[in-house]
Amino acid sequence: MKFRNLFWALILIAIGLLFLFSNFGWLDFHWVSIWRLWPLIFIFWGISILPIKDLIKFILVIAFIGLSFIFFNQITEPRWSFSIHDNDWSWADDWDEDDSNSNRTFSYSTQILTVDMDTVPHKAVLKMDAAAGKFKIDGETSEMLSFRKEGDIGDYSLTTSKVDGKTQINISLAKNRKVRRVKKNNVEINLNRDMVWDLDFDIGAASVKMDLSDFRIDTAKIEAGAASLEIKLGSLQPLTYMSYSAGAASMEVKIPKESACEIHSESVLVSRDFEGFINKGDGVYQTANYPEGTNTIILKIESAVSSLKVERY
């Protein structure tokens, strides 16, 4: 049997062995780390096209799998784990920074942050750098932005600045802890409808739900380790550009039927459900009314292992 016929089988075997060895306690590997395996795809692909004997190719593959085991077992800064059990989830990370209070526990708390509305509505940029959790954008506020967190992850910090005439809002967690075990991190954000928004989310293992149908979204950029994303876009902005990048992901996007939409899907192991779209080839899909719709939505999706669904409502 030729090596190229075993290409995807070897990738799945490598991933399976990582999980198996982790279960036996021989290796510290968590499912959220699967996104870090994407370079193996190019390594195995490159090996498969080398002008050498198949036996040598198999030896090279085994060597790289062995190096992968060593690599994942040596990761120490930072290390994330994410688990789901009985409809509850937990997350932990380890940081090597010196912290005299590293062994303290964080009690459950509620945090509320707001950004005052300017006199004249304009464009705003929301940048969020967060860990694992449940994140939700749903509902409007008379403020420019309102933020509510419930959980034991600790407090978020919020800063604002003016950049090129835009209000930039930065929300992030302080990374001065060493060992943290978190049971809950639920975040709800409300936006002002009079603003034009750019969204930039960099998150870990997360569940993200966004109902943006009543907001003017110019761009939305989401980067995640392993995530479940549900997002609903509207038609208030002439052009909306959304990019989504994740390791292992489940993604469902809803767009208005009257909107013209183009999808660029650069995913490896993926299940696609793009009903009502025409496959143009090279990972490009378009609605029949593209580009003559009432507005235009461009989706760029990159993921290693994923389930993708785009639905028109």
C-alpha positions as CSV (number, residue, x, y, z in Angstrom):
1,M,0.0,0.0,0.0
2,K,1.4,3.4,-1.0
3,F,2.1,5.9,1.7
4,R,-0.2,8.6,0.2
5,N,-3.1,6.2,0.7
6,L,-2.5,6.3,4.5
7,F,-2.0,10.1,4.7
8,W,-5.2,11.0,6.8
9,A,-5.1,7.7,8.6
10,L,-1.7,8.5,10.0
11,I,-2.9,12.0,11.2
12,L,-5.9,10.4,13.0
13,I,-3.7,7.7,14.5
14,A,-1.3,10.4,15.8
15,I,-4.1,12.3,17.5
16,G,-5.6,9.2,18.9
17,L,-2.3,8.1,20.4
18,L,-1.9,11.4,22.1
19,F,-5.3,11.0,23.8
20,L,-4.7,7.4,24.6
21,F,-1.3,8.0,26.3
22,S,-2.9,11.0,28.2
23,N,-5.6,8.7,29.5
24,F,-2.9,6.2,30.8
25,G,-1.1,9.1,32.5
26,W,2.0,8.8,30.3
27,L,1.5,12.2,28.7
28,D,-0.1,15.4,29.8
29,F,-2.3,16.3,26.9
30,H,-5.8,18.0,26.8
31,W,-8.3,18.1,23.9
32,V,-8.0,21.9,23.7
33,S,-4.4,21.4,22.7
34,I,-5.4,19.7,19.5
35,W,-5.2,23.0,17.5
36,R,-1.5,22.9,18.1
37,L,-1.3,19.7,15.9
38,W,-2.0,21.4,12.7
39,P,1.7,21.6,11.6
40,L,1.7,17.8,11.5
41,I,-0.6,17.9,8.5
42,F,2.1,19.8,6.5
43,I,4.8,17.5,7.9
44,F,3.0,14.3,6.8
45,W,2.0,15.9,3.5
46,G,5.6,16.9,2.8
47,I,6.9,13.4,3.7
48,S,4.3,11.8,1.4
49,I,5.7,13.6,-1.6
50,L,9.4,13.1,-0.9
51,P,11.1,11.1,-3.7
52,I,12.2,8.4,-1.3
53,K,11.2,4.8,-0.5
54,D,7.9,4.3,1.5
55,L,9.8,2.5,4.3
56,I,11.9,5.7,4.9
57,K,8.7,7.7,4.9
58,F,7.2,5.5,7.6
59,I,10.3,5.9,9.7
60,L,10.1,9.7,9.4
61,V,6.5,9.7,10.3
62,I,7.1,7.6,13.4
63,A,10.0,9.9,14.4
64,F,7.8,13.0,14.1
65,I,5.0,11.3,16.1
66,G,7.5,10.5,18.8
67,L,8.8,14.2,18.8
68,S,5.2,15.3,19.2
69,F,4.7,13.2,22.3
70,I,7.8,14.7,23.8
71,F,6.8,18.3,22.8
72,F,3.3,18.1,24.4
73,N,4.7,16.5,27.5
74,Q,7.2,19.4,28.0
75,I,4.8,22.3,27.6
76,T,4.9,24.4,30.8
77,E,4.2,28.0,30.0
78,P,1.3,28.4,29.8
79,R,-0.7,25.2,29.9
80,W,-4.5,25.1,29.6
81,S,-7.0,22.3,30.3
82,F,-10.7,22.4,29.6
83,S,-13.2,19.7,30.6
84,I,-17.0,19.2,30.5
85,H,-18.9,17.0,32.9
86,D,-22.5,16.8,33.9
87,N,-23.3,20.0,31.9
88,D,-20.7,21.9,33.8
89,W,-17.2,23.0,32.7
90,S,-13.9,23.7,34.3
91,W,-10.7,25.3,33.1
92,A,-7.2,25.6,34.6
93,D,-4.0,27.2,33.5
94,D,-0.5,27.2,34.9
95,W,1.8,30.2,34.7
96,D,5.5,30.2,35.6
97,E,5.6,33.8,36.8
98,D,6.5,34.3,40.5
99,D,3.4,35.1,42.5
100,S,3.5,34.9,46.3
101,N,-0.3,34.4,46.2
102,S,-0.2,31.7,43.6
103,N,-2.0,29.2,45.8
104,R,-4.9,31.4,46.7
105,T,-8.4,30.5,45.5
106,F,-10.8,33.0,43.8
107,S,-14.3,33.1,45.1
108,Y,-17.4,33.5,42.9
109,S,-18.1,37.1,42.2
110,T,-19.9,39.5,39.8
111,Q,-18.2,42.3,38.0
112,I,-19.8,45.1,36.1
113,L,-18.0,47.5,33.8
114,T,-19.3,50.2,31.6
115,V,-18.1,52.7,29.0
116,D,-19.9,56.0,28.8
117,M,-21.5,57.1,25.5
118,D,-19.9,60.0,23.6
119,T,-21.9,63.0,22.6
120,V,-21.6,62.1,18.9
121,P,-21.9,58.4,17.9
122,H,-19.0,57.2,15.9
123,K,-17.0,54.0,15.3
124,A,-15.8,51.8,18.2
125,V,-13.3,48.9,18.4
126,L,-13.8,46.2,21.0
127,K,-10.7,44.1,21.7
128,M,-11.1,41.3,24.1
129,D,-8.3,39.0,25.3
130,A,-9.8,36.3,27.5
131,A,-9.4,32.8,28.7
132,A,-11.9,29.9,28.5
133,G,-15.5,30.6,29.3
134,K,-18.9,31.4,28.0
135,F,-19.2,34.7,26.2
136,K,-22.4,36.3,25.0
137,I,-23.3,39.5,23.1
138,D,-27.0,40.0,23.1
139,G,-29.0,43.1,23.8
140,E,-28.4,46.9,23.7
141,T,-27.4,49.5,26.2
142,S,-27.7,53.3,26.4
143,E,-24.0,53.3,27.4
144,M,-21.4,52.7,24.7
145,L,-20.8,49.3,26.2
146,S,-21.8,47.4,29.3
147,F,-19.9,44.3,30.6
148,R,-21.0,41.8,33.2
149,K,-18.9,38.8,34.4
150,E,-20.0,36.1,36.8
151,G,-17.6,33.5,38.0
152,D,-14.5,32.7,40.0
153,I,-11.9,33.6,37.4
154,G,-11.0,36.9,38.9
155,D,-11.6,40.4,37.6
156,Y,-11.2,41.8,34.1
157,S,-9.6,45.1,33.3
158,L,-11.1,47.6,30.9
159,T,-9.3,50.5,29.3
160,T,-10.3,53.0,26.5
161,S,-8.3,55.1,24.1
162,K,-8.8,57.1,21.0
163,V,-7.1,55.6,17.9
164,D,-7.6,57.2,14.5
165,G,-10.8,58.9,15.6
166,K,-12.2,55.6,16.9
167,T,-12.9,54.7,20.5
168,Q,-10.9,51.5,21.3
169,I,-12.1,49.4,24.2
170,N,-9.7,46.8,25.6
171,I,-10.9,44.1,28.0
172,S,-8.5,41.5,29.3
173,L,-7.6,39.3,32.3
174,A,-4.5,40.0,34.3
175,K,-1.9,37.2,33.8
176,N,-0.2,37.4,37.1
177,R,-1.3,34.2,38.5
178,K,0.5,30.9,38.7
179,V,-2.1,28.1,39.4
180,R,-5.8,28.7,38.8
181,R,-8.7,26.3,38.7
182,V,-11.8,28.0,37.4
183,K,-15.3,26.6,37.6
184,K,-17.2,29.4,35.9
185,N,-16.5,32.4,33.7
186,N,-19.7,33.7,32.2
187,V,-19.4,37.1,30.3
188,E,-22.3,39.1,28.8
189,I,-21.6,42.2,26.8
190,N,-24.2,44.7,25.6
191,L,-23.4,47.2,22.8
192,N,-24.9,50.6,21.7
193,R,-26.8,50.4,18.5
194,D,-25.8,53.9,17.3
195,M,-22.2,52.9,17.0
196,V,-20.4,51.2,14.1
197,W,-18.4,48.3,15.6
198,D,-15.2,46.4,15.0
199,L,-14.9,43.3,17.1
200,D,-11.6,41.5,17.9
201,F,-11.8,38.5,20.2
202,D,-8.8,36.4,21.2
203,I,-10.1,33.6,23.5
204,G,-9.2,30.1,24.6
205,A,-11.6,27.2,24.9
206,A,-14.9,28.9,24.8
207,S,-18.6,28.9,24.0
208,V,-19.5,32.1,22.1
209,K,-23.0,33.3,21.3
210,M,-23.5,36.6,19.6
211,D,-26.7,38.1,18.3
212,L,-25.4,41.0,16.2
213,S,-28.5,41.4,14.0
214,D,-29.5,44.7,15.5
215,F,-26.0,46.2,15.3
216,R,-23.9,47.8,12.6
217,I,-20.9,45.5,12.4
218,D,-18.0,46.6,10.2
219,T,-15.6,43.8,11.0
220,A,-15.5,40.9,13.4
221,K,-12.4,38.9,14.1
222,I,-12.5,35.9,16.4
223,E,-9.5,33.7,17.2
224,A,-9.9,30.7,19.5
225,G,-8.2,27.5,20.6
226,A,-11.2,25.2,20.7
227,A,-14.6,26.8,20.5
228,S,-18.3,26.6,19.9
229,L,-19.6,29.7,18.0
230,E,-23.1,30.8,17.3
231,I,-23.4,34.1,15.6
232,K,-26.3,36.0,14.0
233,L,-25.5,38.8,11.6
234,G,-27.8,41.6,10.4
235,S,-28.1,43.8,7.3
236,L,-27.6,47.2,8.8
237,Q,-24.1,47.7,7.5
238,P,-23.4,47.9,3.7
239,L,-20.3,45.6,4.1
240,T,-19.6,43.2,7.0
241,Y,-16.3,41.3,7.0
242,M,-15.9,38.4,9.5
243,S,-12.9,36.2,10.0
244,Y,-12.8,33.2,12.3
245,S,-9.8,31.1,13.1
246,A,-9.8,28.1,15.5
247,G,-8.1,24.8,16.1
248,A,-11.1,22.6,16.8
249,A,-14.4,24.4,16.3
250,S,-18.1,24.1,15.9
251,M,-19.5,27.1,14.1
252,E,-23.0,28.2,13.2
253,V,-23.6,31.5,11.4
254,K,-27.0,33.0,10.5
255,I,-27.3,35.7,7.8
256,P,-30.3,37.5,6.4
257,K,-31.8,36.0,3.2
258,E,-31.6,39.4,1.5
259,S,-27.8,39.7,2.1
260,A,-25.3,38.8,-0.5
261,C,-22.7,36.5,1.1
262,E,-19.4,35.0,0.2
263,I,-17.6,32.3,2.2
264,H,-13.9,31.5,2.1
265,S,-13.4,28.2,3.9
266,E,-9.8,27.1,4.5
267,S,-10.4,24.1,6.8
268,V,-8.8,20.7,6.8
269,L,-11.0,18.1,8.5
270,V,-14.4,19.8,8.2
271,S,-18.1,19.1,7.9
272,R,-19.7,21.9,5.8
273,D,-23.4,22.8,5.7
274,F,-23.8,25.8,3.3
275,E,-27.3,25.4,2.2
276,G,-28.3,27.9,-0.5
277,F,-24.7,28.6,-1.5
278,I,-23.0,27.9,-4.8
279,N,-19.6,26.2,-4.7
280,K,-17.3,28.3,-6.8
281,G,-14.2,26.1,-6.1
282,D,-11.0,26.7,-4.2
283,G,-13.0,26.9,-0.9
284,V,-15.2,29.8,-2.1
285,Y,-19.0,29.7,-1.8
286,Q,-21.5,32.4,-2.8
287,T,-25.2,33.1,-2.5
288,A,-27.1,33.3,-5.8
289,N,-27.6,37.1,-5.3
290,Y,-23.9,37.8,-4.7
291,P,-22.9,40.7,-5.0
292,E,-26.3,42.4,-5.7
293,G,-27.9,41.9,-2.2
294,T,-29.1,44.7,0.0
295,N,-25.7,44.4,1.8
296,T,-22.7,42.2,1.6
297,I,-21.3,39.8,4.1
298,I,-17.8,38.2,3.7
299,L,-16.9,35.2,5.9
300,K,-13.4,33.8,6.1
301,I,-13.1,30.6,8.1
302,E,-9.9,28.8,9.0
303,S,-9.8,25.8,11.3
304,A,-8.1,22.4,11.5
305,V,-11.0,20.2,12.7
306,S,-14.5,21.7,12.5
307,S,-18.2,21.6,11.9
308,L,-19.4,24.6,9.9
309,K,-22.9,25.7,9.2
310,V,-24.2,28.9,7.5
311,E,-27.9,29.4,7.6
312,R,-30.0,32.1,5.9
313,Y,-33.0,33.4,7.9
